[in-house]
């Protein structure tokens, strides 16, 4: 049956907004409501897939996948506009330790859990590394949305979180390269391969920073105001964001980094303040009013509870280890770099959200046949489902915990 994208978007958007409003009324962040909407729809589809065939095949719809990616794009673009590269630069030194700690500890805990839990096989080493990577990565768009909901994006802890999440995303590229090579060949990539990837990352930041610091201000001050085209400033911002995103993809990075960097360099000093505020409001309207609810509802739709039924103790252990690893790994360096205990807990818990990035990694592993275990291993058969549950639960509990931590006295 032909998938009707308009019908799918209508159902998702109405449900997401209803649950978002319910979340607001009980004083929890809207993200929790939007994800719950997706979970509820997913559970309905599990039991009544024949009644709603269009929705049951939603993840096979390439147009829908493109819209959810557009949601990530606009979330990161708006986050960049809200911040400024100078304030982010101040937080980047401390954020490096937060990002590294938030990677290494959960990576080690995840690999330890896999080593002691998974059965011996030719795929065990790759499966163990997969679990470690799955626990180590933070979903940057999720962390951004939580901070926006709580008005914490421009706080000291918020800037540390965003800087650490971006650094985390870069380190994730190296881990993903290692994992992909491991799954494809059974061997880690060579030093030459890692060197090439590192050079591409450095080239991306060199190009975008040169453009952002020197070319964009010149164009904005000397050319942009002379254009008679309607909404030229909005188009200019989107052209830069799309260009940076394409560059990121060409160099083997995730497109969301390009959108974020473009937003960072769209500053009041380059355009008039009223123009800046007008563009910012338009990006926020597109993001919060349409794309973000669809994106977060789509994460909830990915929930598969089979692992919770078949291997409940492993799933609970996975969630606990994932959460403890991130909160300790990111929170302890934050405390050591001078943040208060409360702000350190905010940093650790914000980095605990995994969301879409985790689902992408799990899908890569699934397509690579990582869970096709010879023999009868219930644990391996349900490993994909377990990681998806972990990703959704950590994403869902993050805004709830941060809501309690984000008191008026926290910086």
C-alpha positions, 0 to 999 in steps of 0.5 A: 500500500502506498504510504501517505506521508501527509496522513502520517505527519498529521497523526504524529504532529497532533499526538505529539502536541497533545502529549506535549501539552499534557507534559506542560500541564504536569510541569515536565519538559515537552520532550518527554511528552513528545517521546511518550506520544511516539511510544504510545503510537508504537505500542498501538501499532504493535497490536493493531498493525493491520488496522493502521498499515501506513503507520506500521510501515513508517520507518520504511518511508524515505520521506519521513526519514528525511523529515526527521533528519530535518528536525535534527538539522533545525534543532542544531541550527537553532541551538547555534543561533542561541549560543555564540562561538566566543562564549562556547569557546570559553567553556570548551577547555573544561568541556574536553575533560567532560567529553572524554570522561563521559566517553571512556567510563561508559565505554569501559563499563559497556565492554565489561558488561558485554564481555561477561554477559555475551556467549563466546563466538566469532562475533563476540569481540565486535558485539562487546565493542558495539555495546561499549560504543552504544553506551559511550555516545551522547545524542547532541540534539536531545541534550540541546532540546532539554536545555532549551526546554529548561532555559539552561542553554546559555548558563555555564552548565549549559555551555559546558554541556553543548561544548562537551556534546559537540566534542563527544560527537567528534570522538563518536566519529572515531569510535564509529569508524572503529566499530564499522571497520571491526564489523566489516573486517573483524579488525580495527582500522589502521593508524593510517585510516584513523589519521585520514579521518582525524585530518578530515575533522581538522579540515572541516573545522578549519574551513568552517571557522575561516568562513564563519570568522572572515567571509560571513561577516563581510557578506552580511555587512556589505551585501546582504542588506542590499538584496531586495529578495524577500527573507534574504537573511533567512535564506542566507542562514539556510544556505550557509547551514546547508553548505556546512552540512554538505561539507560535513557529510563529504568529509565523513562527519554528521551533518548536524555539526554543520548546522550547529556551526552555521548557527554559531556564526549568525550573530547580532554584530553581523546583522541588525538586531531586529533582523537577528531576532526575526530570523531567530523567531522563524527558526524557532517556530519551524523547529518547535512548532513542527520538526522537533515534535515529529523528530522526538515522536519518531524516537519513541516509535522505535521502541521494541519491548521484546528484550524487556520480556525476554531478557529483563534483567540484562535490560535493567542492568544495561540502563543502570550501567549506561546511566551511572557511566555517563553521570559519573564520567561526565559529572566528575570532571565537571565538578573537578573543573569548578562547577557546583555539585548541582551543575555537575549533576546537570552536566552528567545527566544531560550527557546521559541522553542518547536518542537518535544517534544510538538508534543509528548505531544499532541499525548499522550493527543490525544491517551488518549482521552483528546479531545473527548468532550461530546457535540459540542465544536469546541474549544476542537475539534480543541485543538490538531491542535492548539497546533501543530500549536503553536509548529511549529510556535514558532519553526519556528520563533525562528531562525529568531529572534535569527538571528537578535539578534546574532550580533557580539557584543553579547557574 
